[in-house]
């Protein structure tokens, strides 16, 4: 048996007051908002001096080997060996030598033997930061 369906009436929402409400809100926010003017500062960017010279420089990496030898930590920086106590002087000397030969040092490669403690690596890293060498590549030899 088929039951007759009731006709559905379309529901209409009265929106005649909606524009009035929107304009009242707009007027309220326009009146209550304060407009602040900020002083704009001109930023003067530094100019690149000697950009041609920098482009012509040859970049060299600083190769640093750190390992234990007879229970003492030794460094080998670009072929020059020394114990760890003279690390600061040896790094400065090697960077100055490269700069005197018109080479720019932008990166250091640090070869670390497996048994070297991190305190030595952190000391080398701090000294390289003093010398404005911020790019550092670590190569770790885990075999002891």
Secondary structure, DSSP 8 states (H G I E B T S, - for coil): ---------------TTHHHHHHHHHHHHHHH----------------TTHHHHHH-EEEEEEEEEEEETTEEEEEETTEEEEGGGHHHHHHHHHHHHHHTTEEEEEEEEEEETT--HHHHHHHHHHHHHTT--EEEEEEE---
